[in-house]
Amino acid sequence: MSKRNLWSTENLRLLDEHFTYFSYVAGYQPTANDVVLSDSLKILGDDVSPYAHLSRWLNHVKTYEKEKFSDQCENVEELLGRIISSLKQETMSVEEKMKLITRRLDEVIGDDRMLAVLKERPLKIYWGTATTGRPHVAYFVPMSKIADFLKAGCEVTILLADLHAYLDNMKAPWELIKFRTQYYEAVIKAMLRAIGVSLDKLRFVQGTSYQLGEKFTEDVYKLSSMVTEHDAKKAGAEVVKQIEAPFQSGLLYPGLQALDEEYLGVDAQFGGVDQRKIFTYAEKYLPKLGYQKRSHMMNPMVPGLTGGKMSSSEVDSKIDLLDSAEAVERKLGGASCDPSSPDNGVMAFLNYVVCPILEGQGKPLDLGNGQTFSSFDHLKTEFVAGSVSGDAIKVFVTKFLNSLLDHIRKEFSSPELQELTKKAYPPPSEMPPTVPAVSETSSSSDDLTLQGLSLDDRCQLVSRNLAAIPPPSLSGVLSHSAQVLWTVPVTGRPDSNLLGHVAKVRDFLKAGCKVTVLVQDVLSHLDGGQFPLDLAVHRANYCTELLKAALTSGQVSLEHITFMKGSNFQKKEEYILDLYRLTALVTCKDSNDAVENVVKDPNLLSALIYPDMLALDEKHTKADIHYCGAKHAPLFAFAENILPLVGGQPRVHLAGLEMPSLLNRAALNPEEEFIELTEQDSQIKKKIKAAFCEEGNVSFNPVLSLVKVIIMPFLAEEKFKVCRSPENGGDLEFGSFEELENVFKQKDLHPGDLKNTVTEYLKRLIAPIRKAAESGAMKKLQNQAFPPPPKKTKSAPKAAAAGGDEFVPSKFDMRVGKIVEISRHPDAESLYVEKIDIGGEEPRTIVSGLVKFVPIEEMQDRMVVVLANLKPAAMRGVKSAGMVLCASVSEPPAVEPLTPAPGSKPGDRVVAEGYEGEPDPVLNTKKSDALTKMLAGFKVNGSLTATWNSNVLSTSSGPVTVASLKDAPIK
């Protein structure tokens, strides 16, 4: 591009008009060597001399009648500055731009990526600032760096991080932050103009302009289900204020800042070196969301002018941008500038603010006392040597700083900006409350007309078949037509437990309530990130249609039932703003205590906001009663305490009965533990037959629980009938569960008869739902909700088992085990004899050769992985029924047992990814090398994760790992 095309004719026209007017008024006459502006178009392609002439002319006009024409002169000067800056950018090489961009930085991450972009187009950079306290003169440090970016032709975005400001321990209420955001933009523009920076390629973006949007919120949810609380705390440690009981918001802060890079569309982020951990956090997690890694530039931490760090909250520690010249002189006069500490705040300001500005203006470092220096390093050397006094430097910095602040003071002398300053930073007596007082209006109505039902009748209906006694406030709520919220998670396949909740919905409707069925797609995703958010939406759609079928089969009218998904409103601005308010008011400890036994992985960041959202659902669905399974009951007290923080009212909470596992042992797969809502009759019979039902045992009896939780509530007034042959005592009928329980406890009802009866009832209840699920539309929904695993093409050769069968890792029955007892082998010094709980009735006895590698105290109570379907074999007189799997290397000799993922339980199965088939009952190891061949594909990879032919070994809780042996075979 030629120099002639760098500016518009309009700019030249404006300059021409100003030039002619001011030349006439000022009595300025061009010399013979000057070129008038109207002729400049002829010369622009080859020479910049007209601009030297114009600058000289402008200085003449400023000297002549300065006050009268200062505004116009500054406008002309700004135009000149833009044109000259454009000229310099056009002639600057990529290397020169890179040097200017990175000068005086403490560290750059990803400079190779920046260089690649610069070869193609201008670099896009963002710098963010939380709009909290009043900006002070330390802000000139990043401003001088932003000036470098702009001079290098970069496109710079300044993020006015209003949401981040709120999340940082809620230093200011939302109403105030709106004014402070306007103040920040005005004062930053004034600062940049004061140091002679063109604003052409600068844009300001308010954080909440996109951070409350649905797409951004969705990414926040996804990110929170990936990041652990530990990683989030570590990332924000240097930036977020650290207190004894940290708030949730401090942990969300780094993730929001990372996402800003994507949503602002930049190539690089600029900040202080104190943000390094947030930058590395962004580099780690953005690619996991499918976004590209950005580059990061870091300024050094510069001490404040008066010593230490300038703080907006400590008036005496900072020099405000609107301080008077006298105040600046007084504060700097008290600052330390001693040669024994040459890196003090005054010298730092000189290095990072004054020198870059002087260099940009082509001016020397002249202290005004006859001492001139070629560079800051030159001055610093002389200062340390005692040739320059600290007082002389302070006088120079004071004068220079006041010259910059004069521009800002002048701009802020306007009535509009003075009024904005008062609104943004009012006196303490006029500060608005942090959380506005909001009174919820009740959703209940007085149009309750139920024939023959008294208030006591309605309370009795609503109170039956619950896991806990309802609170006394229930009667007050039921005096009106109450709105009930039923929360339904979709973490697994819909199971028969939902039928008991359907029966409860029928009770609510009979009592005159209206019901909202909230199918929790977002919250289910946040429960440990067990499946993608997109898949959670499909599961919610499928579950909703199954629930409608179940309600219809139970003769429940859908007229007063509203169905919705969490994603219908949990990504809306009003909801997410409430959520952010809560995170700034609720401590991590409070939420951790609430969800400890509720979610799959309480260590994830998503676990912190899980209880917040469950509480907010009550407010945003305008519920009077919140009903959900007993699993979520620990969150009720939490909700009652925190909802008032955002203007909500405590609700009535009811916990429904829930089924235990059908088994009294660890399941080989989760499906064994429950009966699906669309289960085939043969599978119902098989699962009930395998269910634990010990004669006379009523303390834990899953088959009895099926009657209590599902069958009797669903039957309503119909009696529960056990059909028996006359020789076995004949038929029995029960009008209440207590009667049935008592008869079974007395051993007057055999488990076999109870199982047969329960099987037939479940077949009857499930049949119409299964039929509805067989339609083409429902099958499509099911396939979207629970897609079959993709078929994998294996290119790696597979080991062969004895007998020539192709080996696959699913043949191994690998189980999580806990060593409950251990001793040295009585006849072999190198062997341990272990008792290992792998989920069976009795611990397994297993012999392991680990004495030389793992101390006995480290083996006791250790969680290990056991190959459990080996044929028992005697080892030096002790029969061993399995093998503890270990990573092993020979040089130097080292062995480490495999470690199951945290949260794994004894009996949990370990499988290779993509190979979840049934294990062999007993491995065929008749040939001496059979087991060695089977183990050939098992190894630990470079990330310390156990694999088979690169397929990760894991339990339902996560991957199996080792402590330190990388790329080691597993034996």
N, C-alpha and C positions, 0 to 999 in steps of 0.2 A: 504494500500500500504506500502511495506517495504521501509526502507531508501535506500536500495540497488537500488531500481528501480526509484529513484527520479532524476537521472542524466544519461546521455548516456555514453557509452564506449568512444565515441569521446572526450567528455570533460575530462575524466580521462586520455586519451592518451595525450591530449594537456598539461595537468598539469604535467604528467610524464616527457614529453619532456622538458618542462621549468625547472622542478625541477632538472633533471639530468644536464642540460646545466649550469644553474646558480650555482648549487652546485660546479661544477667543476671549473667554472671561479672564483667564489668568494672564493674558497678554504674552503668551508663549509663542515664539517664532522658531520654526525648525531651522537648523543650520543647513549649510550647503551639503553636508554629508548625510543628513537624515533623509529617510524615505517616508513619505506620507502613507497613511494606512490604505487609502484608496488605491495606491499603486502596488500594495503588497502582494496581491494575487499573482503578479508577474514574477515575483521573486521567491515565493514560498517553497517551490520545489527544490531550490538549491541553497537557500540562505535563511538564517533566522535573525539577521541583523535588524529587521523592523521591530522585533520584540525587545531588543536591547534599547532601541530608540524609544519605544513606548514606555518601557520601565523608567527611563530617564525623564521622560515627559511627565509620567505619573508622580514621580518624586517631586518634581518642580511644582505641580498643582497642589500636592499635599502641603508643601512648604508655604505656598501662597494661599492665604485665607483657608487654613486647614479645617476649622470648625464648620464653616459654611458648607463645604463640599465633602466632608469625611465619609458620609454614607455612600454617596455616588462613587467616590474614589475607591472605597473598599469593594464595591460591586465590580468596577472595572478591573481592579487588581485580581479579584477572584477569577474573572474570565481569562485574564492573562495567565494566571497560574494554571488554569485547566489546560490551556493551549500548550504552554511550555511543558507541562507534565506529560501531555499526550505525545509531544515531540520526543521527549526523553524515553518514554516507554517504547515507542516505535523503533528507536535506534538501539535499544538495549538488547544484548544477546541473552539467550536462555541462561547461560552461566552467570551473567551479571544479575539477572533477575533473581536467580536462586541465591546468589550471595547476599543480595539486599534483603530477601525474604528471611533468610536464616541468620543474619548478623545479630550478634549480642544475645542469641538464644542460649539457654542452658542445655537443652537437649532436643533432638528431632528424631521421631520414630517414623520410619517409612519415607525417608527423603528420596529414595529411588522411585517410588510411586509419584511423588510430587514432580520430580524432574521429567518423568515420562509425560505427565499431563501438560507441563509447561511447553513441551515441544509441539503440542497439538493446539493448545488453547490457553486462555487465562485460567489460573488456578482459583478455585472457589474455596474460600476460608470462612469459618465462623468463629466468633468469640461471644461467649455468653456471660451475662452478669445478672445475678439475682437482685431484684429491685427491692432492697431492704432499706438500710440506712442511707443517709445522704452521701453521695459520692464526694471524695476529698481529693487532694492534690496527688495522692498516690496513683489515682486513675490515669494520670498523665503517662505512667510507665507503659501500660498496654496501649494507650492512644498513640504514643510515638512509634510503637511497633506496628500498629494498624496503619499508620502513615507510610511505613516502609512497604507494607503489602499493597497499598493503593498506588504508590509510586512505581511498583513493579508491575502494575497493570492487573493485579488480582481483583476479583469480584468478592467483596467482603460483606458478610452478613453479621449484624450485631443482634444477638438474641436477648431481648428483654425478658428474662426468665421469671415471670410473675408467679407461675405455679411453683417453680423451684423455691422462690422466696417464701412462699407460704409453707412449703413442706419442711423448711429448715426451722423446726421447732416453733412454727407459727409466730414469728417475730412481729407480724403485723396482720390485722384483719383484712379480709378480701376487699372491703370497701376502700381501705386506705391504699392497698397495693395498686388499685386502678389508677389513682392519682400519682402514685410514686413511679409507675411505669411511664406515664406521660412526662414526669419531671426528669427521669433518667434520659429519655430520648432527647429532650430539649437541652439538657446540660452536656450530654456527650457531643451533640452537634456543635454546641458552643465551644467545647474544648478542642474539637478537631479544627474548627474554623480559626481558633486562636493560634494554633500551630501551623496554619497555612495549608490545611489539607482539603482537597477537593472532595465533595460528597457525591460525585457523579456515579461512581461504581460502588456505592455503599447503600445498603438497605437495612432497615430496622424491621424486625419481626417480633411480635408479641407471642410468648410461649403458648398462652391459652387460645391463640387463633387456630392452633392445630392439635395441641396436646389434650384437648377434651373431645376430639373427634373420634368416631367409631373405629377407624382403622388403627390409629395410634393406640387407643385403649385396648384393642384386640392384641396388639403386639406387647403391651404392658402385661396382659394376662399370660401370654405365651412365655415371655421372658421370665416372669415370676415363677413359672412352673419348671424352669430349668436351673435357676440360680439358688444356691443354698444361702441360708441366713449368714453363715460364716463368710462366704465370698462377698456378699453385699456389704457387710460391716467392714470388711477389710478394704473394699474399694472406696468407701466414703470416709475412712478414718481421718484423713488429713483435711477434709473439706467440711464435712457435716459436724456441727458442734457435738462434742462427746460429753454425755452426761451419765450419771449412775444408772438411771432407768431410761434407756433410749426409746424414743418413739418410733413407730413403724415407718413414718415418713422418711427418716434418715436412711433407711435401707432401700426405699424406692428411688431415692434421689439419683444414685449412680446409673440406674437403668434408664431413667428418663433422659439423663444427659447423653447416654450412649445412643438412644433412639433419635435424639435431636439431629445427629449427624445424617441419618437417613432422610428424615423428613424435611430437613433444610436443603437437601440435595448438594452437599458440599464434598470437596475432596479432602479437606483437612480441618482439624479443630485446633484452635490456639488457646492456651491458658497458662496458668502458673505451674511451676514444677510440683506444687502441692497436689495437683490433679493427676499426677502420673498414674496412680492406681486406678482412677476412673478411666483413663485412656486405655490402659492395658485390659481393663474389664470390657471396654467397648470392642477392642480388637478380638477378644476371646469370644464374646457372645453374639455380636452382630452377624457373623457368618453362620451361626447356628439358626438364625432366623431367615437365612437366605439372602442377607445383605452383604455388600462388599466391605472389606476392611478399609478404614480411613487412616490417613497419616495424622501425626500429632506433633505440635510444636509447643515448647515450654519455655516461658520466661523464667529467669531465676527469681527466687524470693528476695525482693528488695526491701531493706528495712525502711521504716518511716523516717521522714525528715527529722522528727524530734527524738528519734531513737526508738528501737523496738518496732512492733507492727502497728500501723495506723488502724484504728478501730472506729467505725461509725458510731458505735455505742458509747465511746469514751471521748468526750468533747476535748479534753486537754491533750489527748494523744494525737490529734489530727489537725490539719489545716484545711478548713472547709473551702470549697471553690468560691463561695460568696463572702468569705472573710474580708474584712477591710484591709487596706494596705498596712495600716498601723498594727492590726492583729497579726498579720503575716510576719511583719518585722519583729514583733515581740516574741512570737513563738519560735521563729528561726534563731533569734538572738539567744534563746535559752538552749538551743540544740547543741549537741556535742559534735565538734569537728576537729579531732585531735590526731596529729600525725602517728601516734602510737596505735590508733585504730583507723587505718586508712579506708576501711570498707564501711564506714559509718553511713548513716542515712543521707547526709548532705552530699557526700561524694557519690553515693549510689544514684541520687537524683541527677547529679551533674552528668554521670556516665550514661544513664538510660533515658533521660529526657532532654536535658539541655544540649548535649553534644549532637544527638541525631538531628535536632531541629536546626542547629547552627550549620551542620554539614549540608542539610537540604537547602539552606539559604545561601550556601557558598561563603559563609562568614567564618573567621577564625575564632578560636577560644580566647577572647580578650577580656581579662578581668576588669578593665577600666582603670587600673592603677599603674599602667605602663607595662604590665606583664602579659605577654601573649604566648600561647602554646599551640603547637601543631596538632596535638591530639590529647585525649584524656589521659592516655598512658604517660605522655610527656609531663602533664601537670601532676599526675599522681607521684611520679618519680621525684619531682622537685618538692612536692608537698612532704613526702616521707623524709627527704633530705633536709627539710627545714627551710628551704628557699622561698616557700610560699606559706603564708600564715592561714590558719583556719578561719580567722575573722575576715580576711580579704575574700576568701571563697564564699563565706556566708553572706557577705554584703553583695557579692556578685549574684549568687543564687537568689537572694531576696529580691533584688532589682529585676532579675530575669523573670522570676515567678510572678511578681506583681504585674509585669508587662503582659504576661499571658492572662492573668486573672482580670486585668482591666477589660479585655474583650468580653469575658463572661459576665462580669459585673454590669457592663453596659447593656448587654442583651437582656439580662434579668432585671433591669430597671423598668422594663415595660410593665404596665398594670396587669396584663394577662399572665405573665410569668410570675409576678409577685403573688397574685392570687393563687396560682397553681402551687407555688411553694408552700403557702399557708395550708392548703388542702392536703398536700402530701405529707407535711410534717407539722401537724398542729401541736399545740402545747399539751402536756399530759392530761390536763383537766378536760380537754375537748376530744380525747381519743375515743373512737367508737369501740364497742365491745368486740373481742376477738371472735366470738361466735354470736351471731345475731339471735335474738329471742324469736323463735318461730313457734307458733301454736298450731298443732295439727287439728284439722277438723275431722270429726269422727265420720266413718263411712256408714255407720249404723243408721237405720231408718226406723220410724215408728209405725210402719205399715204392717206390723206383724198380726196376722189373723189366722190362727190355727185352731180349728174346731176341736174342742175337748182336751186340749193340752195346756195344763197349767205351767207356770214357771218351774215348779218342782219337777213336773214331768219332763220338761225340756232339759233341765239340768241332769236328770237321771239318764236320759238318752245319751247325752253328750259325754257323760262321765263313765259309762260302762266300757269294758274291754280296753282299758288304758294301762300303761306300764306304771303310772304313778297317780296319786290322788290329785285331782285338779285344784287350783288355788281358789280361795274364797271369792275372788273377783269375778269368777265365771258367771255367777248368777246375775251380776250387774250387767255384764255384756249381753247375756241372753234375754234380758228384758226388752231388747230391741232385735231387729233382724240383723244378726251379726254376720260379718264377712270372715270366712275361714280361709286361711292359706295353708294348703297341703304341699309340702316340699318333697319332691321325688327325685332322688339322684339316679344317674344312669351310668354308674361306673362299671357295671356288669350286665349280663343278660337279664331281662325282666324275669323275676321268679314268682313262685306262688305266694310269697309273703305279701305281695301287693293285694291279694284277694282280701286279706284281713283289713288292710287300709281302705279298700273299696267298701267293705261293710261299714267301716267307720264313717265314710263319706255319706253313706245312706242314713246313718244316725243324725249327722249334721243337718241334712236336708229335711228330715222328719221334724227336727227341732226348729225349723223355720230359718235356718242359716242359708247363706249363699256361699258357694265354694269356688275358690280359685285353685286349680291344679297347676302348680309351678314345676315344670320338668326342667331340672337343673343341668343344662348342657355346660355352661361356663364353669359353674362351681365343681362339676364332676371332673372337668379338665384340670382345674386347680387342685384337685385331690391327688397330689403326687404326680401330675403330668403323665398319667398312665396311658393316655392316647391323645392324638392331636385334637385341637379345638374344632377343626372342620369335621372330624369324625364324631365328636360329641354332639354336634348339631343334628347329624343323621340319626344318632342313637335317640336323641330327644324326639325326633319326628316319629320314629318307629314305636317308641314307648308310649307316646301320646295316643296313637291309634290302637295299640293293644289295650290301654287303659279304658278307652271308649268302649271297646268290645267287652271288657270285663265288667264295666259298669252296666252295660246293656244286658249282659247275661244275668246280672244280679237284680234285674228289674229296677234299676236306678235311672230316673229320668235325667237327661242332660240339660234340661231347660235352665236350671239355675246354677250350672257349672260353667266356669270359664277356664279354657286351657291356654297356657302360655309357656314359652320357653324363657329361660333366663336371658338369653341373648336378645330377646325382644326389647329389653329395657336396661340391662346391665352395662350396655355400651353407650347409653345416651348421656348427654352432657350433664343433665341435672343429677343423675345417679352417680356418675364418676366424680363430679365435684363434691358430692356428699362423702363419697369414699375417701377422697383425698383429705377432706376435712377431718374425718375420723382418724386417718393414719397419722395426722399431726397432733392428735389428742390422746391416742391409745398407745400404751407402752408395749414393747415386744413381749415382755414377761406376761402381761395380762392375756394377750392372745395365745401365747405358747401354753399357758396353763389351761386355757379353754379347749384347745384342739389336740392336746397331747394324745388322747386315746380315740380321736375321731377320724383324723385323716391318715392316709397311708404313710406319708413321710413328713413328720412335723418339722424336719430340718430345712425344708424348702421355703423360699420366700413366699410362695403362694399360700402356705399354711398360715402365715400371719394375717393375710387379708381375708381368708376364708370365713372366720367368724364375723368380721365386719360386714361382709356382703350378706351373710345369712340374716343379720340384724336389719340391714338396710332394706332387704326384700320386704320386710314387714311394713316399713314406712312407705315404700314406693308402690306397693300393691294395695295400700290402705286397708290392711287386715286388722281385725279385732282379735282374732284367735290364730295362733300359729301352731299347726299340727304337723308333726313329722315322726319318724321312727325313733325309738328310744336311744339309738346310737348317737343322735344329735342333741339329746337332752342336756349334756354338759354345757352346751352353748347358750342355753336359755337364760341363765343368770347373767352371763356376759352381755347378751342383748339388752336385758332390762337395765343394766348399768350404763351402757354406752349410747343408746338411742337418744336420751335427753341431750347429749352433747351436740347433736345436730338438729335440735328442735323436735325430736320425735317423742312419742309416748310409749311407756312399757306396755307390752301386749300380754294377753293370756296365753300361756304355753301349755300344750298338751302333747304328751309323748305316747305314741302308739306301741303296741306289743310287736316284738320282732322275733323271728325264728332263730334258734341256734343252729349250728352245723348239724347235719344228719348223722355225723360220725363222732366217735369219741377218740379218734386218732387223726394224725395228719393225713390229708387227702392226697392221692396221687395227682389229681388235677382239681381245680376249684369246682368244676361241674358236679363232682360227687357230693358236694356239701349241701346242695339245694335242688329243688325241683323247678324246672323252668315253667314259665307261664304257658308255653306251647308244647310241653313235654308229650312225647308219644306214650300210649298206654303201656307198651312193653317196658319202656324206660322208667315209668312211674313204679311199676311193679318191681323192677330190678332194684331201684334206689330205696324203696321202702323195705324191701327184703334185707338190704345191706345196712339199713339204719340201725343205730344203737337203740335197743329197747329191752333193758334188763328187767326181768320179772320182779315186780314189787318196788322198783326204783322210780320214785317220783321227783327226786331232786334234780336229776338230769336225764331227761327222756325225750329225745327229739320227736318221737312218734306221738306221744301225748301232747307235745307242744304244737304239732300240726293241728290237733283237734282244738286246742285252746286259742291259738293265734289266728287260724284260718277257717277251719270247717264250721265250728259252732257259731262264730260271729257271722259267717256268710249265710248259714242256714236260718239265722234270726229265730223265729218262733218254732221252727221245726225241730223235733227231738232227734238226738243222735242215737242211731240204732245199730247195735252190734248183732250181726246174724251168726248164730251158732247152731250146730246140730243138737238134737235133744240129749244125746249121750254126753255132750260137753256142757250141758246146763241150759240149753235153749237161748233164745234171743234176749237181749238186754236193751232197755231204752233209758236214756239219760236226758233230763231237762236242764241240767247244769253241768259245768265242767267239774265242779267240786264233787258231785256224786260219782262221776266217772273216775276221778283221781282217787277217791277213797276206796272204790271197789278194786282198782288196780293195785293200790298199796296193800290191800289185804290179800292179794294174790288170788282173787276170785275171778280175774280176767287174765287169760293167757296172752303173752306178747304176740303169739301167732295170730290169734283171733283179732286182736286190736290192729295188727298190721294189715290183715286182709280187709277189714272194714275201712280203715283209712285209705287204702289203695282204691277201693271202689268209690268212695266219696270224692277223692281227688280226680279220678277219671271223669266223674260226672261234672265237676266244677270246671275242669280245664277243657273239656271237649268243645263247647261252643266257642271258646276263645281261640283254640287251635284251628277250628274250622274257619273262623274269620281271618286268621293269619295265612290261610292257604290261597287267598285271592292273589291275582297277578300283581295288583298294586302293593299289597302287603309284602309279598315276596321281594319285590323290588326295594322297598324300604328296608327290609331285613338285610338284604345283600349290601346295601349302602352303609347300614349301621354296623354290621359284623361281616366285613368282606373276608372271603377265604384267603389264607396266606398265599402269596405268590409262589409259583413253582420256581425252584432254583435250578439252574444248570450248573452242574459240578464239573469243572475241568480237571481238578486235581485228582490223581489216582487214589483210590480208596484201598485201605488195608483189607485183607481177606481173612475171614474167620475160618476156624477148622471146619472141614467138610466142604469147602469151596464156596460157601454162601458169601455174598457181598456184605461187607461190614458197614453199618451205619451207626452213629453214636447213640441213637435211640435204643439200641440193644442193651446199652449199659443202664443199669438201675442205680444212678448216682443220687445219693441222699445227703441232705444236711444232717450232720450229727453233732452232738455235744458230749464231750468226754466227762462223764460223771464220776469215774473212778479210774485210777491208774497206779500201776506198781511195776517194779522191775521183774522181768521173767526169772523164775527161780533157777533155771538151768542155762540161761544165755545172757551174758553181760550186756550185749548190744541191743537187746529187745525189751520193749515195753509190752505189758499186758493191759489193755484198756477195756473199760466198760463204756460203750458209747450209745447214747440215746438217739435212735434214728426214727422215733415216732411210733415204734411198736409197743406191745404190751410189756416187754422186758428189754433192757439194754443188750446190745450185741457185745460179745467178747471178740476182740480183734487184737492181733499181735502185729506190732510195727517195729521196724529196725531204726528207730529215731534217737536212741540214747545218746549217740555221739553228736547229734546236731541240734536237738531241742531239749533244754533242761526240763526236768519233770514238773517243776512248779509252773512252767509256761504251758505245759500240756493239760494240766488240771483245769477243767471247765472251759477248755478251748472249743470253739466252733470249727468243725472240719468238714471235708467232703469225703463221703465213704462210698466206695464201689460195693454195692450191697447184694448183688446177685451172683457173686462167685460161689462155687461149691465149697462148703466148709472143709478146711484141711488142717491137719495137725502140724504145728510148728514147735519142734522140740518138746513134744508132749502136751502142748496146749492147743485145743482146737480153735482156729481163727475163722470167723464167719464174715469175712469181708476184708477190704483194704483201704487204708487211709491214703488218699491221693495226694501226691507231693510234686513240687517242681524240684528237679535235681540236676546238678552239674558235677563234672568230675574234676576239673582243674580250676581253682582249688576245690576240693570236695565240699559241697554244700547242699543241704536239703531243706526245703521250706514247705510245710503243709499248705494246701489251698485254703483260702479264707472265703466263706460265703459272704454275700452282700449284707450290710447291716439291715436288721429287720427280719432276716431269714430265721425260720424256726426248725427245730429238729423234725425230720421227716419230709421237709420240703424237697421236691425233686429238682435236680440240676439237669438241665438239658442244653444241647447245642442249638444255636439259633437255626430255625428251619427244620429241626428234627425232633418233633415232639411226640413221636409214635410210642406205642407200648413197648416196654423193655422185655427182654427174654426172661422167663421165670428163673432159669439158671443158665449162665453162660457156658457155651461149649468150649471147654479148654482141655480136651483130651490130649491134643498134641502139645508137646513141651513148649513150643514157641508161639502157641496160639494167642495168649494174652499179650505177648510182646508185639505181635503184629497188629492186634486190635488197638493198642496204645500208640501206634506209630504216628498217627495224625494229631495227637494231643500235645500241645505245648503252650508255654506262656509267651505272649508277644512283647514287643518293646514298650508297651504301655502297662506292663505287669498284669495283663488280663489273660485269664485262661481261655484257650480256644481249641477247636478241632478243625483242622484245615481252614483256618482263618474265621470260622464261625464261633462267635462268643459263647462261652458257657455261662449260664446264669440261672438264678432262681427267679421267682415272681417278684422278688425285691430288688433285683439288679445283678450285675456281673460278678463272677467269681474272680478273685485276684490273689496275688501273693505279695509279700512284703518288699522284696528287693531283687529277686533273680529274674532278669530279663532274658528273653529268647531261650528259655530253658525247657527241655522236654518234661512231660508229666509222666510219672511212673507210680 
